[in-house]
Amino acid sequence: MRAKWLVAVILAAALGGCVTPAEQRAADEGRCRSYGFRQGSDPFANCLMAVDLDRSASQRARLESSFYGPGFYGPGWYPYRRW
């Protein structure tokens, strides 16, 4: 009984973080409209592009700083002398 409850909670938490591309686009459009841009204009399109690039840069930074990212395998402290 307890295992089923735990699986249900983990599944609900995992699915709660999912966002469809349509929902993400709507959120991005709302964000750009809140900045005062009119939908269909060039500044609005530039705002959408900037929001998307910012999201990509944030994702890239998260991946690089994670345990498996390049930051972990870079030069660091060595317990032995290198000749």
MODELLER restraints for C-alpha pairs under 7 A, 6 or more apart:
rsr = mdl.restraints
at = mdl.atoms
rsr.add(forms.Gaussian(group=physical.xy_distance, feature=features.Distance(at['CA:28:A'], at['CA:48:A']), mean=6.38, stdev=0.5))
rsr.add(forms.Gaussian(group=physical.xy_distance, feature=features.Distance(at['CA:28:A'], at['CA:51:A']), mean=6.90, stdev=0.5))
rsr.add(forms.Gaussian(group=physical.xy_distance, feature=features.Distance(at['CA:29:A'], at['CA:48:A']), mean=6.87, stdev=0.5))
rsr.add(forms.Gaussian(group=physical.xy_distance, feature=features.Distance(at['CA:32:A'], at['CA:44:A']), mean=6.47, stdev=0.5))
rsr.add(forms.Gaussian(group=physical.xy_distance, feature=features.Distance(at['CA:32:A'], at['CA:47:A']), mean=6.01, stdev=0.5))
rsr.add(forms.Gaussian(group=physical.xy_distance, feature=features.Distance(at['CA:32:A'], at['CA:48:A']), mean=6.77, stdev=0.5))
rsr.add(forms.Gaussian(group=physical.xy_distance, feature=features.Distance(at['CA:37:A'], at['CA:43:A']), mean=6.53, stdev=0.5))
rsr.add(forms.Gaussian(group=physical.xy_distance, feature=features.Distance(at['CA:37:A'], at['CA:44:A']), mean=5.22, stdev=0.5))
rsr.add(forms.Gaussian(group=physical.xy_distance, feature=features.Distance(at['CA:38:A'], at['CA:44:A']), mean=6.11, stdev=0.5))
rsr.add(forms.Gaussian(group=physical.xy_distance, feature=features.Distance(at['CA:63:A'], at['CA:69:A']), mean=5.63, stdev=0.5))
rsr.add(forms.Gaussian(group=physical.xy_distance, feature=features.Distance(at['CA:64:A'], at['CA:70:A']), mean=5.47, stdev=0.5))
rsr.add(forms.Gaussian(group=physical.xy_distance, feature=features.Distance(at['CA:64:A'], at['CA:71:A']), mean=5.72, stdev=0.5))
rsr.add(forms.Gaussian(group=physical.xy_distance, feature=features.Distance(at['CA:65:A'], at['CA:71:A']), mean=5.68, stdev=0.5))
